[in-house]
Each structure stands twice: as C-alpha cells, then as structure tokens.
Amino acid sequence: MTDRGKWKDAKDIDPKRVLNGFIIRQPRETMAAEITKHGFKWGPAEVSRYFNDEKKGWVVIGVITAKYPSSVQVYVTKTGKVRVTAKGEEWTPPDRRPFFRPGCDR
C-alpha cells in the first residue's frame, strides 16, 4: 500500500525531506556498481573489455543492455580512432562539415 496521492499531516513528514516548502522524493533505487573479471556492472549496463593488443595498442570494449543484449562494441586504436558497432552495423558520427543554408552569405 502506498501513500501516493494522499495528503500527509505536517507532523508525519520528516523535516530532512522538505526543501523550501516542497517534499523531496526519495530515489527509487540506488545504482550500485559491481566489479567483474573484465569490467563492471552499473545499473542496467554491463561494460567489459572483450579483446586488446598491448603491442599494437588497441582495445575492444562491449556494453550490454536490455535493448542491446548482443552488445554495443567500441573499438579504440592507439591513435584515438573510435569505431562503434551494434547488431553487425557500424555507427557513424554525424557529418562534421559546417552547416550551410542556401542563400546565406556565411
């Protein structure tokens, strides 16, 4: 049984939960981190190091969530190049050219 939608008497409200006359809601749950062998679990996500090559300097990191159970993979080279793939398709960054409006002098 919840008190949702019911008014409470002022004596029933913890003064620590009141700010400028408003009742502060408690967080629904805290996201606890759990360390795994090759990464960590944080809330609904699991982050793991899949592969790496110390000699060549690259690493593949995977992120598993409920919407991506087969993981989103992030490949990073030693020069900083990043490639992101999910469900067999590579995600590309948006076009980085400056925005051009036809008829505009700029």
C-alpha positions, 0 to 999 in steps of 0.5 A: 500500500502506498501513500501516493496521492494522499495528503500527509499531516505536517507532523508525519513528514520528516523535516530532512525531506522538505526543501523550501516548502516542497517534499523531496522524493526519495530515489527509487533505487540506488545504482550500485556498481559491481566489479567483474573479471573484465569490467563492471556492472552499473545499473542496467549496463554491463561494460567489459573489455572483450579483446586488446593488443598491448603491442599494437595498442588497441582495445575492444570494449562491449556494453550490454543492455536490455535493448542491446543484449548482443552488445554495443562494441567500441573499438579504440586504436592507439591513435584515438580512432573510435569505431562503434558497432551494434547488431553487425552495423557500424555507427557513424558520427554525424557529418562534421562539415559546417552547416550551410543554408542556401542563400546565406552569405556565411 
